[in-house]
Structure formats: C-alpha cells, structure tokens
C-alpha cells in the first residue's frame, strides 16, 4: 500500500520555483510525484511513497528545510 503526501506553497511569481526541489527531496525517499496543480498563486504537489517511514522522513525534511511549504495531507 502506497503512502500519500500532499503539499502546497505560494508561488506569486508563477515560476514553479520549488517544484523541482520538492521532487528531488521526494526522490531521496523513493517517492514519486503523482500530481501537480495550481489555484491562483498556490501550487500543490502530490507524492506517493512505498512505505510510511519514507513519507515520514520526507515530511520531517520538509518541515526542516522548506518551512514555507504546507503539508496539507498525509494518508
């Protein structure tokens, strides 16, 4: 069973500036981007991880290194 993490951040320049960094971080934990979206200046990304431990490591690193990114959902 895969573990799902959805994150979002404000992207007022419309540059998608953090997308590649977040995807690289997910790859470190064997995660993959499963979806991307935008609503106004808000970008959202969805990731799938093979195990909860990897999803947990990803969210811990997000909190430490990307405080501007909100963790919207973990399932």
GUNU-202502 format. One record per residue: residue in one letter; x, y, z of N, C-alpha, C in turn. Coordinates in steps of 0.02 Angstrom, whole numbers, padded with zeros to 5 digits, always signed. Layout:
BEGIN
aXYZXYZXYZ ...
! end
This chain:
BEGIN
x+00042-00059+00000+00000+00000+00000+00045+00062+00000 x+00031+00108-00045+00069+00169-00050+00048+00220+00002 x+00092+00264+00018+00078+00318+00065+00079+00384+00027 x+00029+00425+00040+00015+00485+00001+00030+00547+00043 x+00064+00596+00013+00077+00660+00045+00060+00715-00004 x+00019+00762+00017+00003+00820-00024+00031+00883+00010 x+00066+00924-00029+00096+00985-00004+00076+01044-00048 x+00083+01105-00021+00068+01164-00061+00111+01222-00037 x+00118+01271-00081+00156+01332-00064+00132+01389-00109 x+00145+01450-00087+00129+01509-00126+00184+01521-00178 x+00162+01535-00238+00208+01547-00294+00185+01610-00330 x+00197+01666-00299+00172+01729-00326+00204+01749-00392 x+00265+01725-00407+00297+01740-00470+00275+01693-00526 x+00241+01639-00508+00220+01590-00558+00277+01551-00588 x+00332+01546-00551+00393+01514-00578+00397+01439-00564 x+00352+01413-00522+00356+01343-00501+00424+01328-00469 x+00451+01378-00436+00519+01376-00411+00537+01318-00365 x+00490+01296-00324+00506+01243-00276+00490+01174-00302 x+00453+01169-00357+00432+01103-00381+00490+01055-00388 x+00543+01074-00423+00598+01028-00435+00634+01010-00371 x+00641+01057-00325+00674+01042-00260+00632+00992-00220 x+00566+01001-00220+00522+00955-00183+00522+00886-00214 x+00523+00883-00280+00526+00818-00315+00592+00784-00301 x+00648+00822-00301+00713+00792-00284+00714+00765-00213 x+00684+00802-00167+00680+00778-00098+00639+00714-00093 x+00583+00712-00128+00542+00651-00128+00580+00592-00156 x+00619+00604-00210+00659+00550-00239+00709+00522-00189 x+00735+00564-00146+00781+00541-00094+00749+00488-00050 x+00684+00492-00042+00646+00444-00001+00607+00395-00043 x+00627+00385-00105+00596+00338-00152+00524+00356-00168 x+00509+00420-00164+00442+00444-00181+00439+00467-00252 x+00378+00474-00277+00369+00499-00345+00311+00549-00344 x+00316+00599-00388+00262+00648-00395+00204+00614-00431 x+00146+00617-00402+00087+00586-00432+00037+00638-00457 x+00049+00701-00442+00003+00753-00466+00029+00822-00450 x+00009+00869-00492+00027+00939-00482-00034+00981-00498 x-00039+01038-00465-00095+01082-00479-00079+01153-00458 x-00123+01199-00479-00115+01269-00461-00184+01300-00456 x-00190+01345-00408-00251+01383-00399-00230+01453-00379 x-00233+01499-00426-00208+01566-00413-00133+01563-00404 x-00109+01588-00348-00037+01587-00333-00017+01526-00292 x-00063+01482-00279-00050+01423-00237-00034+01363-00281 x+00025+01333-00271+00045+01272-00305+00034+01213-00259 x+00014+01157-00286+00007+01096-00246+00040+01038-00283 x+00069+00994-00244+00100+00934-00271+00080+00875-00228 x+00073+00817-00261+00056+00755-00227+00112+00705-00238 x+00128+00668-00186+00181+00619-00190+00158+00552-00163 x+00185+00498-00191+00173+00430-00167+00239+00401-00144 x+00237+00368-00086+00296+00335-00058+00279+00262-00045 x+00328+00217-00053+00314+00146-00044+00300+00126+00029 x+00328+00163+00077+00319+00146+00148+00308+00209+00189 x+00275+00201+00245+00261+00258+00289+00325+00290+00314 x+00376+00250+00328+00439+00278+00353+00469+00328+00304 x+00463+00314+00239+00490+00360+00189+00448+00424+00185 x+00382+00417+00190+00338+00476+00190+00352+00518+00252 x+00365+00485+00308+00380+00520+00370+00446+00558+00365 x+00497+00527+00336+00562+00560+00327+00555+00620+00281 x+00516+00613+00229+00503+00668+00182+00470+00726+00217 x+00418+00713+00256+00383+00768+00290+00428+00801+00343 x+00470+00761+00376+00516+00790+00426+00565+00837+00392 x+00592+00817+00334+00638+00861+00298+00603+00922+00270 x+00540+00914+00249+00502+00973+00227+00497+01024+00282 x+00480+01002+00342+00473+01048+00398+00539+01083+00415 x+00594+01046+00408+00659+01073+00425+00688+01120+00372 x+00681+01101+00308+00715+01138+00255+00670+01181+00211 x+00605+01170+00214+00557+01208+00174+00499+01232+00217 x+00511+01276+00264+00457+01297+00309+00400+01334+00273 x+00412+01359+00213+00360+01394+00175+00312+01345+00141 x+00327+01280+00144+00284+01229+00113+00239+01199+00166 x+00174+01200+00151+00125+01171+00197+00113+01098+00180 x+00109+01056+00231+00091+00986+00222+00016+00983+00231 x-00019+00973+00176-00092+00976+00176-00125+00910+00196 x-00093+00854+00175-00125+00790+00190-00073+00735+00188 x-00079+00689+00235-00038+00628+00237-00087+00570+00246 x-00083+00522+00202-00129+00465+00206-00093+00401+00190 
! end
